[in-house]
């Protein structure tokens, strides 16, 4: 699940607007806003947004895959 708040912070810290990020990522503005509401992004969108925001792999993973890769500590 996407950490939408972290994504919003990254966009804000970049000095870009959501509209500008969407445009540069090749995503409709409405689509990006909808994805940010649901937290459900396509892989191609994740790649495009990461490129536009110049996210490192760790930053990308923290934003888009934060809860997807947690391991269950009980064995």
PQR file of N, CA, C, O and H, with PARSE charges and radii, in Angstrom:
ATOM      1  N   UNK A   1       0.840  -1.175   0.000 -0.4000 1.5000
ATOM      2  CA  UNK A   1       0.000   0.000   0.000 -0.0000 2.0000
ATOM      3  C   UNK A   1       0.885   1.238   0.000  0.5500 1.7000
ATOM      4  O   UNK A   1       1.923   1.277   0.659 -0.5500 1.4000
ATOM      5  N   UNK A   2       0.469   2.215  -0.726 -0.4000 1.5000
ATOM      6  CA  UNK A   2       1.233   3.448  -0.858 -0.0000 2.0000
ATOM      7  C   UNK A   2       1.084   4.327   0.376  0.5500 1.7000
ATOM      8  O   UNK A   2      -0.009   4.487   0.918 -0.5500 1.4000
ATOM      9  H   UNK A   2      -0.375   2.183  -1.262  0.4000 1.0000
ATOM     10  N   UNK A   3       2.211   4.894   0.807 -0.4000 1.5000
ATOM     11  CA  UNK A   3       2.195   5.897   1.866 -0.0000 2.0000
ATOM     12  C   UNK A   3       1.920   7.237   1.181  0.5500 1.7000
ATOM     13  O   UNK A   3       2.844   7.951   0.791 -0.5500 1.4000
ATOM     14  H   UNK A   3       3.099   4.764   0.367  0.4000 1.0000
ATOM     15  N   UNK A   4       0.651   7.558   1.044 -0.4000 1.5000
ATOM     16  CA  UNK A   4       0.233   8.745   0.293 -0.0000 2.0000
ATOM     17  C   UNK A   4       0.777  10.020   0.928  0.5500 1.7000
ATOM     18  O   UNK A   4       1.139  10.957   0.217 -0.5500 1.4000
ATOM     19  H   UNK A   4      -0.099   6.978   1.361  0.4000 1.0000
ATOM     20  N   UNK A   5       0.838  10.064   2.256 -0.4000 1.5000
ATOM     21  CA  UNK A   5       1.376  11.255   2.917 -0.0000 2.0000
ATOM     22  C   UNK A   5       2.842  11.464   2.564  0.5500 1.7000
ATOM     23  O   UNK A   5       3.277  12.598   2.364 -0.5500 1.4000
ATOM     24  H   UNK A   5       0.544   9.303   2.834  0.4000 1.0000
ATOM     25  N   UNK A   6       3.605  10.379   2.488 -0.4000 1.5000
ATOM     26  CA  UNK A   6       5.014  10.484   2.096 -0.0000 2.0000
ATOM     27  C   UNK A   6       5.133  10.946   0.649  0.5500 1.7000
ATOM     28  O   UNK A   6       6.024  11.727   0.317 -0.5500 1.4000
ATOM     29  H   UNK A   6       3.252   9.457   2.651  0.4000 1.0000
ATOM     30  N   UNK A   7       4.242  10.469  -0.210 -0.4000 1.5000
ATOM     31  CA  UNK A   7       4.254  10.906  -1.605 -0.0000 2.0000
ATOM     32  C   UNK A   7       3.940  12.391  -1.688  0.5500 1.7000
ATOM     33  O   UNK A   7       4.609  13.123  -2.419 -0.5500 1.4000
ATOM     34  H   UNK A   7       3.518   9.834   0.060  0.4000 1.0000
ATOM     35  N   UNK A   8       2.936  12.846  -0.953 -0.4000 1.5000
ATOM     36  CA  UNK A   8       2.590  14.267  -0.954 -0.0000 2.0000
ATOM     37  C   UNK A   8       3.753  15.110  -0.447  0.5500 1.7000
ATOM     38  O   UNK A   8       4.026  16.179  -0.993 -0.5500 1.4000
ATOM     39  H   UNK A   8       2.393  12.252  -0.360  0.4000 1.0000
ATOM     40  N   UNK A   9       4.448  14.638   0.600 -0.4000 1.5000
ATOM     41  CA  UNK A   9       5.618  15.366   1.116 -0.0000 2.0000
ATOM     42  C   UNK A   9       6.722  15.442   0.064  0.5500 1.7000
ATOM     43  O   UNK A   9       7.366  16.479  -0.096 -0.5500 1.4000
ATOM     44  H   UNK A   9       4.227  13.770   1.044  0.4000 1.0000
ATOM     45  N   UNK A  10       6.935  14.339  -0.648 -0.4000 1.5000
ATOM     46  CA  UNK A  10       7.973  14.327  -1.685 -0.0000 2.0000
ATOM     47  C   UNK A  10       7.649  15.312  -2.800  0.5500 1.7000
ATOM     48  O   UNK A  10       8.533  16.003  -3.306 -0.5500 1.4000
ATOM     49  H   UNK A  10       6.413  13.497  -0.517  0.4000 1.0000
ATOM     50  N   UNK A  11       6.385  15.372  -3.175 -0.4000 1.5000
ATOM     51  CA  UNK A  11       5.979  16.328  -4.215 -0.0000 2.0000
ATOM     52  C   UNK A  11       6.170  17.751  -3.696  0.5500 1.7000
ATOM     53  O   UNK A  11       6.708  18.604  -4.402 -0.5500 1.4000
ATOM     54  H   UNK A  11       5.666  14.811  -2.764  0.4000 1.0000
ATOM     55  N   UNK A  12       5.734  18.004  -2.477 -0.4000 1.5000
ATOM     56  CA  UNK A  12       5.873  19.334  -1.888 -0.0000 2.0000
ATOM     57  C   UNK A  12       7.343  19.732  -1.766  0.5500 1.7000
ATOM     58  O   UNK A  12       7.717  20.856  -2.098 -0.5500 1.4000
ATOM     59  H   UNK A  12       5.297  17.311  -1.904  0.4000 1.0000
ATOM     60  N   UNK A  13       8.174  18.804  -1.287 -0.4000 1.5000
ATOM     61  CA  UNK A  13       9.607  19.090  -1.122 -0.0000 2.0000
ATOM     62  C   UNK A  13      10.325  19.300  -2.447  0.5500 1.7000
ATOM     63  O   UNK A  13      11.368  19.952  -2.496 -0.5500 1.4000
ATOM     64  H   UNK A  13       7.870  17.890  -1.017  0.4000 1.0000
ATOM     65  N   UNK A  14       9.769  18.750  -3.520 -0.4000 1.5000
ATOM     66  CA  UNK A  14      10.389  18.910  -4.836 -0.0000 2.0000
ATOM     67  C   UNK A  14      10.161  20.303  -5.407  0.5500 1.7000
ATOM     68  O   UNK A  14      10.857  20.729  -6.328 -0.5500 1.4000
ATOM     69  H   UNK A  14       8.922  18.220  -3.480  0.4000 1.0000
ATOM     70  N   UNK A  15       9.173  21.010  -4.847 -0.4000 1.5000
ATOM     71  CA  UNK A  15       8.838  22.336  -5.370 -0.0000 2.0000
ATOM     72  C   UNK A  15       7.899  22.264  -6.562  0.5500 1.7000
ATOM     73  O   UNK A  15       7.577  23.286  -7.168 -0.5500 1.4000
ATOM     74  H   UNK A  15       8.608  20.664  -4.099  0.4000 1.0000
ATOM     75  N   UNK A  16       7.462  21.062  -6.896 -0.4000 1.5000
ATOM     76  CA  UNK A  16       6.538  20.864  -8.016 -0.0000 2.0000
ATOM     77  C   UNK A  16       5.114  20.730  -7.481  0.5500 1.7000
ATOM     78  O   UNK A  16       4.898  20.437  -6.305 -0.5500 1.4000
ATOM     79  H   UNK A  16       7.724  20.232  -6.404  0.4000 1.0000
ATOM     80  N   UNK A  17       4.166  20.948  -8.359 -0.4000 1.5000
ATOM     81  CA  UNK A  17       2.771  20.726  -8.010 -0.0000 2.0000
ATOM     82  C   UNK A  17       2.368  19.319  -8.450  0.5500 1.7000
ATOM     83  O   UNK A  17       3.042  18.690  -9.265 -0.5500 1.4000
ATOM     84  H   UNK A  17       4.341  21.186  -9.314  0.4000 1.0000
ATOM     85  N   UNK A  18       1.265  18.845  -7.898 -0.4000 1.5000
ATOM     86  CA  UNK A  18       0.746  17.536  -8.314 -0.0000 2.0000
ATOM     87  C   UNK A  18       0.429  17.569  -9.803  0.5500 1.7000
ATOM     88  O   UNK A  18       0.691  16.600 -10.516 -0.5500 1.4000
ATOM     89  H   UNK A  18       0.718  19.357  -7.236  0.4000 1.0000
ATOM     90  N   UNK A  19      -0.127  18.669 -10.271 -0.4000 1.5000
ATOM     91  CA  UNK A  19      -0.458  18.800 -11.693 -0.0000 2.0000
ATOM     92  C   UNK A  19       0.790  18.702 -12.561  0.5500 1.7000
ATOM     93  O   UNK A  19       0.779  18.036 -13.596 -0.5500 1.4000
ATOM     94  H   UNK A  19      -0.340  19.456  -9.692  0.4000 1.0000
ATOM     95  N   UNK A  20       1.866  19.366 -12.139 -0.4000 1.5000
ATOM     96  CA  UNK A  20       3.110  19.332 -12.906 -0.0000 2.0000
ATOM     97  C   UNK A  20       3.707  17.929 -12.912  0.5500 1.7000
ATOM     98  O   UNK A  20       4.163  17.451 -13.951 -0.5500 1.4000
ATOM     99  H   UNK A  20       1.874  19.907 -11.298  0.4000 1.0000
ATOM    100  N   UNK A  21       3.707  17.268 -11.751 -0.4000 1.5000
ATOM    101  CA  UNK A  21       4.230  15.898 -11.671 -0.0000 2.0000
ATOM    102  C   UNK A  21       3.433  14.978 -12.584  0.5500 1.7000
ATOM    103  O   UNK A  21       4.008  14.163 -13.306 -0.5500 1.4000
ATOM    104  H   UNK A  21       3.337  17.657 -10.908  0.4000 1.0000
ATOM    105  N   UNK A  22       2.120  15.105 -12.554 -0.4000 1.5000
ATOM    106  CA  UNK A  22       1.272  14.272 -13.417 -0.0000 2.0000
ATOM    107  C   UNK A  22       1.614  14.493 -14.882  0.5500 1.7000
ATOM    108  O   UNK A  22       1.775  13.538 -15.643 -0.5500 1.4000
ATOM    109  H   UNK A  22       1.653  15.767 -11.968  0.4000 1.0000
ATOM    110  N   UNK A  23       1.724  15.753 -15.270 -0.4000 1.5000
ATOM    111  CA  UNK A  23       2.037  16.079 -16.661 -0.0000 2.0000
ATOM    112  C   UNK A  23       3.373  15.485 -17.086  0.5500 1.7000
ATOM    113  O   UNK A  23       3.468  14.850 -18.136 -0.5500 1.4000
ATOM    114  H   UNK A  23       1.594  16.529 -14.652  0.4000 1.0000
ATOM    115  N   UNK A  24       4.402  15.690 -16.273 -0.4000 1.5000
ATOM    116  CA  UNK A  24       5.737  15.186 -16.606 -0.0000 2.0000
ATOM    117  C   UNK A  24       5.801  13.661 -16.572  0.5500 1.7000
ATOM    118  O   UNK A  24       6.611  13.058 -17.276 -0.5500 1.4000
ATOM    119  H   UNK A  24       4.324  16.206 -15.419  0.4000 1.0000
ATOM    120  N   UNK A  25       4.947  13.032 -15.753 -0.4000 1.5000
ATOM    121  CA  UNK A  25       4.923  11.569 -15.658 -0.0000 2.0000
ATOM    122  C   UNK A  25       4.031  10.943 -16.725  0.5500 1.7000
ATOM    123  O   UNK A  25       3.983   9.720 -16.855 -0.5500 1.4000
ATOM    124  H   UNK A  25       4.289  13.522 -15.181  0.4000 1.0000
ATOM    125  N   UNK A  26       3.328  11.775 -17.486 -0.4000 1.5000
ATOM    126  CA  UNK A  26       2.464  11.248 -18.532 -0.0000 2.0000
ATOM    127  C   UNK A  26       1.172  10.654 -17.987  0.5500 1.7000
ATOM    128  O   UNK A  26       0.600   9.737 -18.575 -0.5500 1.4000
ATOM    129  H   UNK A  26       3.367  12.769 -17.379  0.4000 1.0000
ATOM    130  N   UNK A  27       0.720  11.188 -16.854 -0.4000 1.5000
ATOM    131  CA  UNK A  27      -0.495  10.716 -16.205 -0.0000 2.0000
ATOM    132  C   UNK A  27      -1.490  11.872 -16.183  0.5500 1.7000
ATOM    133  O   UNK A  27      -1.107  13.018 -15.950 -0.5500 1.4000
ATOM    134  H   UNK A  27       1.185  11.934 -16.376  0.4000 1.0000
ATOM    135  N   UNK A  28      -2.749  11.580 -16.422 -0.4000 1.5000
ATOM    136  CA  UNK A  28      -3.757  12.623 -16.306 -0.0000 2.0000
ATOM    137  C   UNK A  28      -3.802  13.116 -14.862  0.5500 1.7000
ATOM    138  O   UNK A  28      -3.678  12.331 -13.922 -0.5500 1.4000
ATOM    139  H   UNK A  28      -3.060  10.648 -16.611  0.4000 1.0000
ATOM    140  N   UNK A  29      -3.979  14.409 -14.699 -0.4000 1.5000
ATOM    141  CA  UNK A  29      -4.047  15.012 -13.363 -0.0000 2.0000
ATOM    142  C   UNK A  29      -5.110  14.329 -12.517  0.5500 1.7000
ATOM    143  O   UNK A  29      -4.879  14.011 -11.350 -0.5500 1.4000
ATOM    144  H   UNK A  29      -4.080  15.047 -15.462  0.4000 1.0000
ATOM    145  N   UNK A  30      -6.273  14.108 -13.112 -0.4000 1.5000
ATOM    146  CA  UNK A  30      -7.367  13.469 -12.392 -0.0000 2.0000
ATOM    147  C   UNK A  30      -6.993  12.060 -11.946  0.5500 1.7000
ATOM    148  O   UNK A  30      -7.355  11.627 -10.852 -0.5500 1.4000
ATOM    149  H   UNK A  30      -6.461  14.366 -14.060  0.4000 1.0000
ATOM    150  N   UNK A  31      -6.275  11.359 -12.793 -0.4000 1.5000
ATOM    151  CA  UNK A  31      -5.838   9.999 -12.470 -0.0000 2.0000
ATOM    152  C   UNK A  31      -4.894  10.015 -11.281  0.5500 1.7000
ATOM    153  O   UNK A  31      -5.023   9.194 -10.372 -0.5500 1.4000
ATOM    154  H   UNK A  31      -5.980  11.710 -13.682  0.4000 1.0000
ATOM    155  N   UNK A  32      -3.942  10.946 -11.281 -0.4000 1.5000
ATOM    156  CA  UNK A  32      -2.995  11.018 -10.168 -0.0000 2.0000
ATOM    157  C   UNK A  32      -3.724  11.346  -8.863  0.5500 1.7000
ATOM    158  O   UNK A  32      -3.452  10.737  -7.828 -0.5500 1.4000
ATOM    159  H   UNK A  32      -3.837  11.612 -12.019  0.4000 1.0000
ATOM    160  N   UNK A  33      -4.639  12.295  -8.911 -0.4000 1.5000
ATOM    161  CA  UNK A  33      -5.408  12.615  -7.704 -0.0000 2.0000
ATOM    162  C   UNK A  33      -6.211  11.403  -7.225  0.5500 1.7000
ATOM    163  O   UNK A  33      -6.271  11.133  -6.026 -0.5500 1.4000
ATOM    164  H   UNK A  33      -4.861  12.789  -9.751  0.4000 1.0000
ATOM    165  N   UNK A  34      -6.821  10.679  -8.154 -0.4000 1.5000
ATOM    166  CA  UNK A  34      -7.587   9.481  -7.774 -0.0000 2.0000
ATOM    167  C   UNK A  34      -6.683   8.409  -7.179  0.5500 1.7000
ATOM    168  O   UNK A  34      -7.044   7.770  -6.190 -0.5500 1.4000
ATOM    169  H   UNK A  34      -6.772  10.898  -9.128  0.4000 1.0000
ATOM    170  N   UNK A  35      -5.521   8.212  -7.770 -0.4000 1.5000
ATOM    171  CA  UNK A  35      -4.567   7.221  -7.244 -0.0000 2.0000
ATOM    172  C   UNK A  35      -4.114   7.611  -5.840  0.5500 1.7000
ATOM    173  O   UNK A  35      -3.918   6.754  -4.978 -0.5500 1.4000
ATOM    174  H   UNK A  35      -5.228   8.731  -8.572  0.4000 1.0000
ATOM    175  N   UNK A  36      -3.950   8.911  -5.624 -0.4000 1.5000
ATOM    176  CA  UNK A  36      -3.518   9.368  -4.307 -0.0000 2.0000
ATOM    177  C   UNK A  36      -4.620   9.178  -3.264  0.5500 1.7000
ATOM    178  O   UNK A  36      -4.334   9.051  -2.073 -0.5500 1.4000
ATOM    179  H   UNK A  36      -4.109   9.607  -6.325  0.4000 1.0000
ATOM    180  N   UNK A  37      -5.854   9.160  -3.700 -0.4000 1.5000
ATOM    181  CA  UNK A  37      -6.962   8.891  -2.777 -0.0000 2.0000
ATOM    182  C   UNK A  37      -6.998   7.418  -2.378  0.5500 1.7000
ATOM    183  O   UNK A  37      -7.232   7.085  -1.216 -0.5500 1.4000
ATOM    184  H   UNK A  37      -6.087   9.263  -4.667  0.4000 1.0000
ATOM    185  N   UNK A  38      -6.763   6.534  -3.360 -0.4000 1.5000
ATOM    186  CA  UNK A  38      -6.867   5.094  -3.109 -0.0000 2.0000
ATOM    187  C   UNK A  38      -5.542   4.475  -2.696  0.5500 1.7000
ATOM    188  O   UNK A  38      -5.521   3.447  -2.019 -0.5500 1.4000
ATOM    189  H   UNK A  38      -6.573   6.804  -4.304  0.4000 1.0000
ATOM    190  N   UNK A  39      -4.428   5.095  -3.101 -0.4000 1.5000
ATOM    191  CA  UNK A  39      -3.111   4.534  -2.821 -0.0000 2.0000
ATOM    192  C   UNK A  39      -2.762   3.377  -3.734  0.5500 1.7000
ATOM    193  O   UNK A  39      -1.799   2.650  -3.491 -0.5500 1.4000
ATOM    194  H   UNK A  39      -4.445   5.930  -3.651  0.4000 1.0000
ATOM    195  N   UNK A  40      -3.550   3.208  -4.788 -0.4000 1.5000
ATOM    196  CA  UNK A  40      -3.387   2.066  -5.690 -0.0000 2.0000
ATOM    197  C   UNK A  40      -2.800   2.539  -7.019  0.5500 1.7000
ATOM    198  O   UNK A  40      -3.521   3.035  -7.884 -0.5500 1.4000
ATOM    199  H   UNK A  40      -4.332   3.798  -4.986  0.4000 1.0000
ATOM    200  N   UNK A  41      -1.478   2.379  -7.172 -0.4000 1.5000
ATOM    201  CA  UNK A  41      -0.773   2.835  -8.372 -0.0000 2.0000
ATOM    202  C   UNK A  41      -0.348   1.653  -9.234  0.5500 1.7000
ATOM    203  O   UNK A  41      -0.038   0.574  -8.730 -0.5500 1.4000
ATOM    204  H   UNK A  41      -0.892   1.976  -6.469  0.4000 1.0000
ATOM    205  N   UNK A  42      -0.341   1.879 -10.541 -0.4000 1.5000
ATOM    206  CA  UNK A  42       0.205   0.894 -11.472 -0.0000 2.0000
ATOM    207  C   UNK A  42       1.731   1.011 -11.445  0.5500 1.7000
ATOM    208  O   UNK A  42       2.278   2.070 -11.136 -0.5500 1.4000
ATOM    209  H   UNK A  42      -0.593   2.755 -10.951  0.4000 1.0000
ATOM    210  N   UNK A  43       2.400  -0.080 -11.769 -0.4000 1.5000
ATOM    211  CA  UNK A  43       3.863  -0.086 -11.767 -0.0000 2.0000
ATOM    212  C   UNK A  43       4.421   0.985 -12.703  0.5500 1.7000
ATOM    213  O   UNK A  43       5.384   1.669 -12.358 -0.5500 1.4000
ATOM    214  H   UNK A  43       1.956  -0.940 -12.020  0.4000 1.0000
ATOM    215  N   UNK A  44       3.823   1.134 -13.880 -0.4000 1.5000
ATOM    216  CA  UNK A  44       4.303   2.142 -14.822 -0.0000 2.0000
ATOM    217  C   UNK A  44       4.177   3.548 -14.239  0.5500 1.7000
ATOM    218  O   UNK A  44       5.029   4.401 -14.489 -0.5500 1.4000
ATOM    219  H   UNK A  44       3.040   0.579 -14.160  0.4000 1.0000
ATOM    220  N   UNK A  45       3.119   3.793 -13.465 -0.4000 1.5000
ATOM    221  CA  UNK A  45       2.939   5.093 -12.825 -0.0000 2.0000
ATOM    222  C   UNK A  45       3.981   5.315 -11.740  0.5500 1.7000
ATOM    223  O   UNK A  45       4.517   6.414 -11.597 -0.5500 1.4000
ATOM    224  H   UNK A  45       2.427   3.100 -13.263  0.4000 1.0000
ATOM    225  N   UNK A  46       4.265   4.266 -10.980 -0.4000 1.5000
ATOM    226  CA  UNK A  46       5.288   4.357  -9.938 -0.0000 2.0000
ATOM    227  C   UNK A  46       6.639   4.708 -10.554  0.5500 1.7000
ATOM    228  O   UNK A  46       7.359   5.564 -10.042 -0.5500 1.4000
ATOM    229  H   UNK A  46       3.830   3.373 -11.097  0.4000 1.0000
ATOM    230  N   UNK A  47       6.971   4.050 -11.642 -0.4000 1.5000
ATOM    231  CA  UNK A  47       8.252   4.321 -12.317 -0.0000 2.0000
ATOM    232  C   UNK A  47       8.317   5.756 -12.826  0.5500 1.7000
ATOM    233  O   UNK A  47       9.329   6.435 -12.654 -0.5500 1.4000
ATOM    234  H   UNK A  47       6.385   3.355 -12.058  0.4000 1.0000
ATOM    235  N   UNK A  48       7.243   6.213 -13.447 -0.4000 1.5000
ATOM    236  CA  UNK A  48       7.212   7.569 -13.995 -0.0000 2.0000
ATOM    237  C   UNK A  48       7.291   8.619 -12.902  0.5500 1.7000
ATOM    238  O   UNK A  48       8.056   9.577 -13.016 -0.5500 1.4000
ATOM    239  H   UNK A  48       6.420   5.661 -13.586  0.4000 1.0000
ATOM    240  N   UNK A  49       6.519   8.452 -11.856 -0.4000 1.5000
ATOM    241  CA  UNK A  49       6.521   9.416 -10.759 -0.0000 2.0000
ATOM    242  C   UNK A  49       7.884   9.428 -10.070  0.5500 1.7000
ATOM    243  O   UNK A  49       8.398  10.491  -9.721 -0.5500 1.4000
ATOM    244  H   UNK A  49       5.898   7.674 -11.764  0.4000 1.0000
ATOM    245  N   UNK A  50       8.459   8.259  -9.877 -0.4000 1.5000
ATOM    246  CA  UNK A  50       9.784   8.166  -9.253 -0.0000 2.0000
ATOM    247  C   UNK A  50      10.828   8.889 -10.072  0.5500 1.7000
ATOM    248  O   UNK A  50      11.700   9.560  -9.520 -0.5500 1.4000
ATOM    249  H   UNK A  50       8.042   7.396 -10.160  0.4000 1.0000
ATOM    250  N   UNK A  51      10.747   8.760 -11.385 -0.4000 1.5000
ATOM    251  CA  UNK A  51      11.689   9.438 -12.274 -0.0000 2.0000
ATOM    252  C   UNK A  51      11.514  10.950 -12.184  0.5500 1.7000
ATOM    253  O   UNK A  51      12.497  11.682 -12.061 -0.5500 1.4000
ATOM    254  H   UNK A  51      10.039   8.215 -11.834  0.4000 1.0000
ATOM    255  N   UNK A  52      10.271  11.422 -12.244 -0.4000 1.5000
ATOM    256  CA  UNK A  52      10.008  12.856 -12.198 -0.0000 2.0000
ATOM    257  C   UNK A  52      10.475  13.459 -10.878  0.5500 1.7000
ATOM    258  O   UNK A  52      11.023  14.562 -10.858 -0.5500 1.4000
ATOM    259  H   UNK A  52       9.473  10.828 -12.344  0.4000 1.0000
ATOM    260  N   UNK A  53      10.261  12.746  -9.782 -0.4000 1.5000
ATOM    261  CA  UNK A  53      10.652  13.251  -8.463 -0.0000 2.0000
ATOM    262  C   UNK A  53      12.102  12.929  -8.110  0.5500 1.7000
ATOM    263  O   UNK A  53      12.585  13.324  -7.049 -0.5500 1.4000
ATOM    264  H   UNK A  53       9.816  11.850  -9.798  0.4000 1.0000
ATOM    265  N   UNK A  54      12.796  12.215  -8.993 -0.4000 1.5000
ATOM    266  CA  UNK A  54      14.184  11.799  -8.757 -0.0000 2.0000
ATOM    267  C   UNK A  54      14.322  11.044  -7.441  0.5500 1.7000
ATOM    268  O   UNK A  54      15.236  11.301  -6.658 -0.5500 1.4000
ATOM    269  H   UNK A  54      12.404  11.895  -9.855  0.4000 1.0000
ATOM    270  N   UNK A  55      13.400  10.105  -7.207 -0.4000 1.5000
ATOM    271  CA  UNK A  55      13.433   9.311  -5.988 -0.0000 2.0000
ATOM    272  C   UNK A  55      14.498   8.227  -6.081  0.5500 1.7000
ATOM    273  O   UNK A  55      14.674   7.604  -7.128 -0.5500 1.4000
ATOM    274  H   UNK A  55      12.658   9.897  -7.844  0.4000 1.0000
ATOM    275  N   UNK A  56      15.194   8.011  -4.995 -0.4000 1.5000
ATOM    276  CA  UNK A  56      16.110   6.869  -4.935 -0.0000 2.0000
ATOM    277  C   UNK A  56      15.270   5.597  -4.823  0.5500 1.7000
ATOM    278  O   UNK A  56      14.064   5.667  -4.590 -0.5500 1.4000
ATOM    279  H   UNK A  56      15.051   8.517  -4.144  0.4000 1.0000
ATOM    280  N   UNK A  57      15.891   4.465  -4.984 -0.4000 1.5000
ATOM    281  CA  UNK A  57      15.150   3.210  -4.838 -0.0000 2.0000
ATOM    282  C   UNK A  57      14.569   3.075  -3.441  0.5500 1.7000
ATOM    283  O   UNK A  57      13.432   2.634  -3.272 -0.5500 1.4000
ATOM    284  H   UNK A  57      16.871   4.408  -5.173  0.4000 1.0000
ATOM    285  N   UNK A  58      15.352   3.455  -2.442 -0.4000 1.5000
ATOM    286  CA  UNK A  58      14.868   3.373  -1.068 -0.0000 2.0000
ATOM    287  C   UNK A  58      13.676   4.302  -0.841  0.5500 1.7000
ATOM    288  O   UNK A  58      12.696   3.917  -0.202 -0.5500 1.4000
ATOM    289  H   UNK A  58      16.276   3.814  -2.579  0.4000 1.0000
ATOM    290  N   UNK A  59      13.764   5.518  -1.363 -0.4000 1.5000
ATOM    291  CA  UNK A  59      12.644   6.458  -1.226 -0.0000 2.0000
ATOM    292  C   UNK A  59      11.400   5.915  -1.933  0.5500 1.7000
ATOM    293  O   UNK A  59      10.295   5.960  -1.392 -0.5500 1.4000
ATOM    294  H   UNK A  59      14.560   5.830  -1.882  0.4000 1.0000
ATOM    295  N   UNK A  60      11.597   5.407  -3.135 -0.4000 1.5000
ATOM    296  CA  UNK A  60      10.480   4.826  -3.893 -0.0000 2.0000
ATOM    297  C   UNK A  60       9.835   3.692  -3.111  0.5500 1.7000
ATOM    298  O   UNK A  60       8.612   3.620  -2.992 -0.5500 1.4000
ATOM    299  H   UNK A  60      12.494   5.370  -3.574  0.4000 1.0000
ATOM    300  N   UNK A  61      10.673   2.809  -2.581 -0.4000 1.5000
ATOM    301  CA  UNK A  61      10.146   1.660  -1.842 -0.0000 2.0000
ATOM    302  C   UNK A  61       9.420   2.082  -0.573  0.5500 1.7000
ATOM    303  O   UNK A  61       8.385   1.511  -0.230 -0.5500 1.4000
ATOM    304  H   UNK A  61      11.667   2.867  -2.679  0.4000 1.0000
ATOM    305  N   UNK A  62       9.957   3.077   0.124 -0.4000 1.5000
ATOM    306  CA  UNK A  62       9.313   3.568   1.345 -0.0000 2.0000
ATOM    307  C   UNK A  62       7.942   4.170   1.049  0.5500 1.7000
ATOM    308  O   UNK A  62       7.018   4.039   1.852 -0.5500 1.4000
ATOM    309  H   UNK A  62      10.798   3.541  -0.155  0.4000 1.0000
ATOM    310  N   UNK A  63       7.811   4.823  -0.093 -0.4000 1.5000
ATOM    311  CA  UNK A  63       6.545   5.456  -0.452 -0.0000 2.0000
ATOM    312  C   UNK A  63       5.544   4.441  -1.006  0.5500 1.7000
ATOM    313  O   UNK A  63       4.405   4.369  -0.545 -0.5500 1.4000
ATOM    314  H   UNK A  63       8.562   4.929  -0.745  0.4000 1.0000
ATOM    315  N   UNK A  64       5.973   3.667  -1.988 -0.4000 1.5000
ATOM    316  CA  UNK A  64       5.027   2.833  -2.734 -0.0000 2.0000
ATOM    317  C   UNK A  64       4.905   1.393  -2.241  0.5500 1.7000
ATOM    318  O   UNK A  64       3.905   0.731  -2.517 -0.5500 1.4000
ATOM    319  H   UNK A  64       6.899   3.726  -2.362  0.4000 1.0000
ATOM    320  N   UNK A  65       5.903   0.902  -1.519 -0.4000 1.5000
ATOM    321  CA  UNK A  65       5.882  -0.500  -1.113 -0.0000 2.0000
ATOM    322  C   UNK A  65       6.099  -0.676   0.390  0.5500 1.7000
ATOM    323  O   UNK A  65       6.533  -1.741   0.829 -0.5500 1.4000
ATOM    324  H   UNK A  65       6.715   1.439  -1.294  0.4000 1.0000
ATOM    325  N   UNK A  66       5.808   0.338   1.167 -0.4000 1.5000
ATOM    326  CA  UNK A  66       6.115   0.340   2.591 -0.0000 2.0000
ATOM    327  C   UNK A  66       5.549  -0.881   3.321  0.5500 1.7000
ATOM    328  O   UNK A  66       6.272  -1.526   4.080 -0.5500 1.4000
ATOM    329  H   UNK A  66       5.456   1.203   0.810  0.4000 1.0000
ATOM    330  N   UNK A  67       4.319  -1.197   3.115 -0.4000 1.5000
ATOM    331  CA  UNK A  67       3.687  -2.291   3.847 -0.0000 2.0000
ATOM    332  C   UNK A  67       3.655  -3.593   3.059  0.5500 1.7000
ATOM    333  O   UNK A  67       3.253  -4.623   3.601 -0.5500 1.4000
ATOM    334  H   UNK A  67       3.732  -0.673   2.498  0.4000 1.0000
ATOM    335  N   UNK A  68       4.059  -3.575   1.823 -0.4000 1.5000
ATOM    336  CA  UNK A  68       3.978  -4.762   0.982 -0.0000 2.0000
ATOM    337  C   UNK A  68       5.074  -5.783   1.253  0.5500 1.7000
ATOM    338  O   UNK A  68       4.902  -6.968   0.963 -0.5500 1.4000
ATOM    339  H   UNK A  68       4.386  -2.738   1.383  0.4000 1.0000
ATOM    340  N   UNK A  69       6.196  -5.337   1.804 -0.4000 1.5000
ATOM    341  CA  UNK A  69       7.349  -6.215   1.944 -0.0000 2.0000
ATOM    342  C   UNK A  69       7.696  -6.525   3.391  0.5500 1.7000
ATOM    343  O   UNK A  69       8.763  -7.078   3.660 -0.5500 1.4000
ATOM    344  H   UNK A  69       6.335  -4.375   2.039  0.4000 1.0000
ATOM    345  N   UNK A  70       6.833  -6.186   4.312 -0.4000 1.5000
ATOM    346  CA  UNK A  70       7.125  -6.481   5.701 -0.0000 2.0000
ATOM    347  C   UNK A  70       7.012  -7.980   5.940  0.5500 1.7000
ATOM    348  O   UNK A  70       6.082  -8.635   5.469 -0.5500 1.4000
ATOM    349  H   UNK A  70       5.967  -5.737   4.093  0.4000 1.0000
ATOM    350  N   UNK A  71       7.972  -8.500   6.673 -0.4000 1.5000
ATOM    351  CA  UNK A  71       7.988  -9.937   6.965 -0.0000 2.0000
ATOM    352  C   UNK A  71       7.328 -10.206   8.299  0.5500 1.7000
ATOM    353  O   UNK A  71       7.429  -9.407   9.229 -0.5500 1.4000
ATOM    354  H   UNK A  71       8.728  -7.968   7.055  0.4000 1.0000
ATOM    355  N   UNK A  72       6.677 -11.294   8.382 -0.4000 1.5000
ATOM    356  CA  UNK A  72       6.067 -11.713   9.641 -0.0000 2.0000
ATOM    357  C   UNK A  72       7.173 -12.237  10.541  0.5500 1.7000
ATOM    358  O   UNK A  72       7.890 -13.161  10.157 -0.5500 1.4000
ATOM    359  H   UNK A  72       6.595 -11.944   7.626  0.4000 1.0000
ATOM    360  N   UNK A  73       7.324 -11.672  11.717 -0.4000 1.5000
ATOM    361  CA  UNK A  73       8.445 -12.041  12.585 -0.0000 2.0000
ATOM    362  C   UNK A  73       8.189 -13.338  13.345  0.5500 1.7000
ATOM    363  O   UNK A  73       9.104 -13.860  13.982 -0.5500 1.4000
ATOM    364  H   UNK A  73       6.741 -10.922  12.029  0.4000 1.0000
ATOM    365  N   UNK A  74       6.988 -13.865  13.296 -0.4000 1.5000
ATOM    366  CA  UNK A  74       6.722 -15.136  13.960 -0.0000 2.0000
ATOM    367  C   UNK A  74       6.975 -16.277  12.993  0.5500 1.7000
ATOM    368  O   UNK A  74       6.438 -16.299  11.886 -0.5500 1.4000
ATOM    369  H   UNK A  74       6.245 -13.441  12.779  0.4000 1.0000
ATOM    370  N   UNK A  75       7.781 -17.203  13.413 -0.4000 1.5000
ATOM    371  CA  UNK A  75       8.108 -18.341  12.540 -0.0000 2.0000
ATOM    372  C   UNK A  75       7.681 -19.633  13.174  0.5500 1.7000
ATOM    373  O   UNK A  75       7.872 -20.700  12.590 -0.5500 1.4000
ATOM    374  H   UNK A  75       8.217 -17.185  14.312  0.4000 1.0000
TER
END
